[in-house]
Amino acid sequence: MHRYIYPFLFGLFIHPITVAQSPLKKATYSLEAGTFLSTAPSTPFWLRSNQYGEVPLASNYFTLRGQIEQEYDSIALASKKKLTYGYGLRAVANLSTTNQFLLPEWYGKVRYGAFELYAGRRREIMGLVDSTLSAGSFIWSGNALPLPKLQISIPDYTYPFKNGLIALKGNFAHGWFGSGDSVKNYYLHQKSLYFRLGKPQWRFKFHGGINHQVQWGGRPTVPFYDAITKTTVSKFANSLEAYFNIVAGLPVSYEDRRFVTGGQVYGEGNRIGNNLGSVDIALEYEGTGGHWLVYRQSVYEDGSLYYLSNISDGLSGISWQNKKGRQGIRKIVVEYLQTSNQGGPYSARIGLNYLRGQDNYFNNGVYEDGWVYRRQTMGTPFVMPLRYSTGLPLNEEPLQSLNPYYIFNNRVQAFTVSVQSQIQRVSLTTRVSNSRNFGNYRVDYPLSVKQLSLQQQVVFPIRQYTVLTTFAYDNAGLLEKNLGVSLLVKRTF
């Protein structure tokens, strides 16, 4: 079959006449084709991470990608009093022994003044972080296929007061997870609010904010009996009252029978659904020769951050961007991720609420698929499902008895250095990450494994094409020893 498909796709790529003559004249089109190869059956870590679910775990395949995108009208956007719209569609076909077709983006958006409304699936990250070179924002990194959402937001910092001292941005969204292994037809509630303190001309600016994510609603794949309420649970809370509780973040108790008929409430008498997010702060400095950003994301899931028992966990980073010239080193980002504390090894079940340990990041007792979409982590790629830990003995107990998509290794310490540089017309991105992996407090499996992963990306133009080549390497550790390369050729119209 591939013998006939490949020549057809190649011909489409080099002779895209119908695309160039599309009546949608204001839109931008692109076609991209290439291959991913590696010495092991899996794709190396930095070839597949933070790729919005487009790159599968299994390697050695051919890929074809197409995209159409229309951005807002710049004149209408600048006037702030005119309505403008945009849209996007991106399709990816991965061809191998198992073929895969994805739509990482399909959305429509409308902008009026500071406000934006969009519906569909769109590539995004969330949190105060360097968006171009980060190893991954903790809660929403762009590692998984984007979730379908309906969202209203202030996407860019906007000054609510005339003095220009405080700027705000944020979002409010409803999303659809669809069905997973443990729960069917469940939802996402998402909101965020960030502020920036400092007038536009100030060199120093302070940023702060919080985001709140909730997996809620739906029904268990297999109904079960709950001994506390003596009720067979066939669906989880999805009433309007439950939704208001979720939005407000109000606590509920096991005995609250208003929610029993609409589903069971789980946790230490805490909140409906699986609640998690991060509290972020950052300091920005605009110098004459460079732009600096220092940021910190602190993690919350079950109350440990309130008691400061997991305050050592989070993502810390520093970014420097060169403002002088266009050659040489353009940007450097250094990050340290720690998720190994999790409030300590003791949980609140022993009667001391302030301990609040064993947070078990990205896992949940009811939404057992965890903080994933389409079986890929939505947050930092260093906290990954068991199946992605290809260097572990997955055929041995107790790992063999776990769901292969369970987030087993969520206690991680990872140090990453990323460098972006320019040599003539060649753009280079270099990334080195070194992590220590300690497994999971709740699985009796002693783990202390180091993992080194490298990436070197080279991008350069050839006539009307852009060539993107990436080399990646994983040493033997949490991941199997692996050397891989991707070669992509792109044309934009």
N, C-alpha and C positions, 0 to 999 in steps of 0.2 A: 504493500500500500504506500509506504513512504517513497518508493521509487517513483510514483506518479505525483505525490503531493509536493515534494521538494522543488522540482522544476517549475511547477505552477506557482508556488509561493515566491520563488526567486524571480520569475518573470513579472509577477505583480509588483514586486519591490522595485525593480529597475525601470518599469514602464507604467507608473501610476497615473495614466492619462485621465481616467475618469475622476480620480480624486482631485487633480489639479483643476479640472473644469467644473467643480461643484458649484451650484448656485449659491451656497452659503459663503459669500465672498468675504465676510468679515472674520470668519473663523480661521484658525491655524490648524493645519493637518501635519501629522507625522507618521511615518512608517519605519519600523525597526525590525531587523532580523539578525539572528545570531545563534550561538551554541554555547552550552555549558558542559565542560568536561572535567573529570577529576580522576585521581588514581584509586580512590575508594568508591564504594557504591553511593555514598552520601555526598551532598554538596558542602564544601567548606563553610565554616561559620560566617565569615564576612562576605561571602558571595550571596548568602540567602537571608541574612538578618536585615531587618528594617527595610525590606523591599515590598511592603504592603501585600504580602502573601503571594507575590507573582513568581517567586522562585521556590520550587518544591524541594523537599529534603532529598529525594532521589536524584542523582546526577546523570550526566551523559544524555542530553536531549537537545533538540532544536527548538527555537522559540521564534514566534512572529508576533509583533505588537503593532497595533494601530491606535491612533488617537485623534480626536477632533475636539477643539476647545475654542470657545469664544469668551474673552474677558470683557469686563465692563467698559463702556465707552468712557474714555479718559476725560472728555469735556464735561459730560454729565456728572461724572464722579467728582470732578473738581468744583463744580457749581454747588454741590451739596443740597440742591433744591430740585433736582431732576431724578426721575426714576430711570434706572438702567438695569440691564439684565445680562446674564451670561449662562453658559452651559458647558458640559463636558461629557465625553464618552471615550472610554479607553477599553480596548479588548486585547486579550493575551491568549495565544494558543501555544501550549507546550506539547511537543510531539516526541514520544519515546515509546517504550513498550506499553506504557499506560498514558494515553492522551488526556489532555486537560485543557478546558476552555474556561476563561475567567473574564469577568467584567469588573476590574478594580475600581472603575469610576463610571458613574452614570448619574448625572445630577442637573438640576436647573436652579438658578439663583437670581434673586432680585435685590437690588440695593437702592435705598433712599436715604440720603444723608449719612448718618453714622450707622444706620441699622441695615442688617442683611437677613434675608430669609432664604433658606435653601432646603431642598428636598432631594434625597437620593443618597448615593454612595460617593464619598469624596475623600481623597488622601489628606490626612491631617495629622498633626502632633499636638500635644497639650502639655503645658507646664513651662515654667521659666527655665530655658535651656538654650544653648546654641543650636539653632534649628538646622544648620548645614553640616556640622561635623560631629555632633553629639553621638555617642555610642548608643543612645536611646533614652528618651525621657522615661521616668519610672513608670507612670501609669498609662501613657498613651503614646507609643513610640513610633507607630507606623510599621510595626513588625508583622501584623496580621492584615488580612484582607479588610478593607474599610467596612464598617457596619452601616447598613441603611439607616438614615436618620431624617427627622424633620426638625430643623433647628432655626431659632432666631438668635441673633447675636449682634454684638458690637465688635467686629473683628479687629479693628485697629484702635489704638489708644485715642480717646476722644476727651477733650477738655469740657467738663460740664459747667465750669465757672470761667468768667472772663479773664481772671488774673493769670490763668494758665499754670497754676501751681500743681494741680492734681489732674491726672488723666486716668480714665477708666476704660476697661474692656472686659468682655465676658460672653458667656453663651448659656442658652437653656435649650435642651434637646430631648426628644423622645426617639428611641431607637428600637430595632427589632433584631433579636438574636436568631429567631427561627427556632429550630429544634436541635438539641444535642443528644448525648448518650443518656443523660439522667433526667432532663426536663424538656418538655415540648412547648413551643410557642411562647417563649418568655421575652422580656423586654429590657431595655436600657433606659434608665433615667440619668441624665447628665447635666450638670451645671457648673459654671466657674465664674469667678469674679477676681479680677486683677487690677491693681492700681499702680500708678507711677507718680512719685513725688519729685518734683523738680521742673522748673520752667524750661522751655525749649532751648534757650541759650546757655543754660547751666552746664558746666562740664560734668558734675556729679548728679546722678539720679538714682533714687532708691525705688525698687520694685517689690511688691508683695502680693500674695493672693492665695486662693484655695480652689481646688476642684473637688467635686463630689460625684462619684459614680455608683450606681445601684443596679444590680441584676435583680429583677423582680417579676412577679406574675408567673403565668404558665401553669403547667400541670406535670406531676411526676410521670415518667414513662411507665412506671409500675406503681399503682397506688399502694399505700402502706398504712399500717395501724400505728397510731401514736399513743403511747401509754399515759402521757401526762394529761392530755385532754380527752382520752378515751374516744378518739375519733379516727375514722379511716380517712386519710388525707388523699383526695383525688385531684385537688387543685390548690394552688397557692394564692395568697391574698392578691386580688386584682380589682377590688371595688374602688369607687371614687374616693371614699374615705381613706382607704389604704394608700391610694396615690398621694393624697394630701399629707398623710403621715410621712411618706417617703420624701416628698419635696421638702417638708419642714424638718426632716431628720428627727422626728419625735420618737421617744422610746415607747415600747409596748411590752406587756408581760405575757407569759405563757397562758395565764388564766383569762385573758381578755377575749371573751367569747364572741365579740363582734367580728373577729378575724378568723375564727375557727371555720365558719361556714364558707368563707372565701379563701380558706387555706390556712396552713399552720404557720405560726411565728417561731423561728428558731434563733438560737444564740443565747447568751447569758441574760435572758430577759431584755434584750437590747432593741433591735430595730428590724423592720420588715425587709426581707431581701438580703442580698450580699452587698454591704456597704464598704467602700474603700476609696482612697484618693491620696492626695498629697497637699501639704502646705508648703508654699514656695516663697523664697526671698531672693533678692539679687541686688547687686550694686553695679552700676554702670558708670564708666568714665570715658569721656570723649576728649582724647588728647590731640595734640597737633600732628603727631606721627602715627598714632594708633588708637584703636577703640578697644576698651577692656570691658569684660563682663564677668563678674564673679557670682555664682549662684549656688543655691542649696535647696534641694527638695526633700522634705521630711515625710515619712510614710505613716498613714493611719489605716487601720482595718477594724480593730475591735476595742479600742479605748486605750491601748498602750501609750499612744502619744499624749493623751490627756494626763496620764500619770508620769510622763517622761521616761517610762521604763524602756522604751525602744528609741530614745532620742539619738542614739549613735547610728541608727539605720537611716539610709537615705542616699541621695545622689548629690555629690559636690563637684563643682566644675569651675574652671577658669578659661576664658577665651580671650585671645588677643588677635586683632585684625590689623594688618599693615595698611596704612593710608598713604604711604609714600611709594609712588611708582607702581608699575603693573607686573614687574618681573621679580623672580626670587620667591621667598616665602611670603605667602599672602595671609595665612591664618594658622594659628596653633590652638588646639583645644586639649586640655588635660582634665580627665575626670576620674573620680573614685566613687565606686558604688559599693555600699555595704548593706546587706540584708541578713546578716548572720545572727544578729542579736534577737530580734523578734520578741522583745520583752523578757527574754530569759527562758529557761527550760520548764518553768512551772506555770501552770494555767490558773485562772481564777476559780477553777472547779475545786481547788483544795480549800477554798473559803476565804482567801485573801484577795479581794477585788483589785487592790492596787498593784498586784503582781502582773496580771493580765498578760501572761507570757504565752508562748507557743502560738504566735499569731498565724503561722502557717500561710504566708503570703501567697496570694492568687488562688488559694484553695478555699472551698466552702463545703459545709456538711450537707446542705440541701442542693445547691447548684454545683453538683459534683464535677461538672466539666471544668469549673474554675474560671479564672479571668482570661478566657480564651475565646476566639471566634474562628470557626472553621478549623479547630484543633491547633491553632497557633496563638501564642501568647500575644496579648494586645499591648502589654507593657514592655519593660526592658527585656531584650532578647537573652540576657544572661540567665534569667529565670525561665526555664523552658520545660515543656512536657518530657516525660521520661523517654519517650521514643526518640527524641532528638539527642539524647545523651548516648551517642553511638559507641563511646569507648567503655561504657559500663557493661558488666556481665548480665545482660537483660534476661538471659535464660536461667539464671540462678535465683534461688529464694533469698530474701523475700521479694525481690524485684519482679520475679516471674509472675507472682500472684497479683501484682498491682495492675490497674488499668494502664496501658501503655501511654495514655495521654494525661495521666495524673502528673501534677507539678511536684515531682519528687525532690529535685535539687533546688530548693528556694532559699538556702542559706549560703550566700555568695559574698566574696570580697573581690572586686574587679578593678584593676587600674588600667586606664586606656589613654594613649597619646595619639592624636590625629593631627596631621599636617597637610595643608593645602598649599601648593606652590605652582608657579608658572615659569616655563622656560620657552621663550619665543611664543609659538602658537600651541605649545603642548601644555595641557593642564594635568597636574599630578595630585593624587590623594593617597597619602600613606597613613596606615593605621596599625598600631600594635596594641594588643590587649593581653593582659596576664591576670588570670583569676585563680582564686582558691575556692574550692567547692566542698561544702560540709553536709550536704544532704538535707534531711528533714527531721525535725524534733519528734515527729509522730510516727516515723517508720524506723523500726529497730534494724538499721543497717549502717555500720560505721563507715563514714566516708570522709576522706581528706585528700582531695585530688587537685593537682595544679593543671592549668590549661593555658597554653600559649597559642594565640591566633594572630596571623599577620595578613595585611592586605596592601596591595600596590595597584592603584588604578591609573591608567594612562588614557587621556582623551585628546584627540587631535583631529583637525579638519582635513579632508581631501576633496577638493573641488566643492561640490554641493552636498557632500556627505560628512557625517561626523562618525569617527571610529572610536569606540570605547572598549578598551581591553583591561581586564582585571585579573591579577594573579592573587591567589589566597593560599594560606598554609595553616594547618592545624597540627600541633604535635600530639603524640599519644597521651591521653589523659582522660578527661571527661568525654572528649570526642576521639574518634579513631584517627590515626595518623593519615593525613590527607593533603595532597597538593592539587589545586584546581585552577582552571582558567576559564574566563568567559570572554567571548569576542562578539561584539554587537556593532552593527552598522546602521546608522540612522539618517533619514532624510526628512527635512521639514519644508513645508510649502506655505 
